[in-house]
Amino acid sequence: MEDQENDIDLLLSDAGDFIETRSNLWKLKAVESLSEVSSDLVSGLGLLAILAIFLLILTIGFALLIGDWLGKGFYGFFVMGGVYAIVGLAVYLRRNRWLKEPFSNMLIRKIFNK
């Protein structure tokens, strides 16, 4: 009878250790997924900043060129502003398909990949 009590105590102790280990494993997996997503986000934002600077310089160049063609320098900036307004409207109208869904899918893939 005493052996059964020792076995039950040992089994309960092992079950408690298993639950604690499993909990720690979930925490570590969550931290790993979060760190992977964070690093992808930071590197993506860095590339986006470089792309934004490139587009800014290119836009200024095109605005000056168009302004020269039209005879007044500021006309080019109005034209480029209109182009960006149209592009911004298109992105706003399609934001779910072009921005939200791909980002959500990438996030889900990163979290449940492992």
C-alpha positions in Angstrom: 0.0 0.0 0.0 2.8 2.3 0.9 4.5 1.6 -2.5 1.3 2.7 -4.3 1.3 6.0 -2.3 4.9 6.6 -3.3 4.1 5.8 -6.9 1.2 8.2 -6.9 3.3 10.9 -5.3 6.0 10.3 -7.8 3.5 10.4 -10.7 2.0 13.6 -9.4 5.4 15.2 -9.0 6.4 14.1 -12.6 3.1 15.5 -13.9 3.8 18.8 -12.2 7.3 18.9 -13.7 5.8 18.1 -17.1 3.3 20.9 -16.9 6.0 23.4 -15.8 8.3 22.3 -18.6 5.5 22.5 -21.1 4.6 26.0 -19.9 8.3 27.1 -20.2 8.4 25.7 -23.7 5.4 27.7 -24.8 6.9 30.9 -23.4 10.2 30.3 -25.2 8.4 29.6 -28.5 6.4 32.8 -28.1 9.5 34.8 -27.4 11.2 33.3 -30.4 8.3 34.1 -32.7 8.1 37.6 -31.4 11.8 38.2 -31.8 11.7 36.9 -35.4 8.7 39.1 -36.3 10.3 42.1 -34.6 13.6 41.6 -36.5 11.8 41.3 -39.8 9.8 44.4 -39.0 12.8 46.5 -38.1 14.8 45.4 -41.2 11.7 46.0 -43.4 11.3 49.5 -41.9 15.0 50.2 -42.6 14.6 49.2 -46.2 11.4 51.3 -46.4 13.3 54.3 -45.1 15.9 54.0 -47.8 13.2 53.5 -50.5 11.4 56.6 -49.2 14.6 58.8 -49.5 15.2 57.4 -53.0 11.6 58.2 -54.0 11.8 61.7 -52.5 14.9 62.6 -54.4 13.5 61.1 -57.6 10.2 63.0 -57.1 12.0 66.3 -56.7 14.0 65.6 -59.8 10.9 64.8 -61.9 9.0 67.8 -60.4 11.8 70.1 -61.5 12.0 68.5 -64.9 8.2 68.8 -65.5 8.3 72.3 -64.2 11.0 73.2 -66.7 8.9 71.6 -69.5 5.8 73.6 -68.4 7.6 76.9 -68.0 7.2 77.4 -64.3 9.1 75.4 -61.7 6.2 75.0 -59.2 3.9 73.4 -61.9 6.0 70.3 -61.7 5.4 70.0 -58.0 1.7 70.3 -58.5 1.8 67.6 -61.1 3.8 65.3 -58.9 1.4 66.0 -56.0 -1.5 65.0 -58.2 0.2 61.8 -59.2 0.9 60.9 -55.5 -2.7 61.8 -54.7 -4.0 59.3 -57.3 -1.5 56.7 -56.1 -2.5 57.3 -52.5 -6.2 57.0 -53.3 -5.6 53.7 -55.1 -3.6 52.3 -52.2 -6.2 53.5 -49.7 -9.0 51.8 -51.7 -7.1 48.5 -51.9 -5.4 48.7 -48.5 -7.0 45.5 -47.3 -5.8 43.4 -50.2 -2.4 45.0 -50.7 -1.4 45.8 -47.1 -3.5 44.2 -44.4 -3.9 40.6 -45.8 -0.2 40.1 -46.8 1.0 41.5 -43.5 -1.4 39.4 -41.5 -0.5 36.3 -43.5 3.2 36.9 -43.0 2.7 37.4 -39.2 0.6 34.2 -38.9 3.2 32.2 -41.0 6.1 33.5 -38.8 4.3 32.7 -35.5 3.0 29.2 -36.5 6.0 28.2 -38.6 7.7 26.2 -35.8 
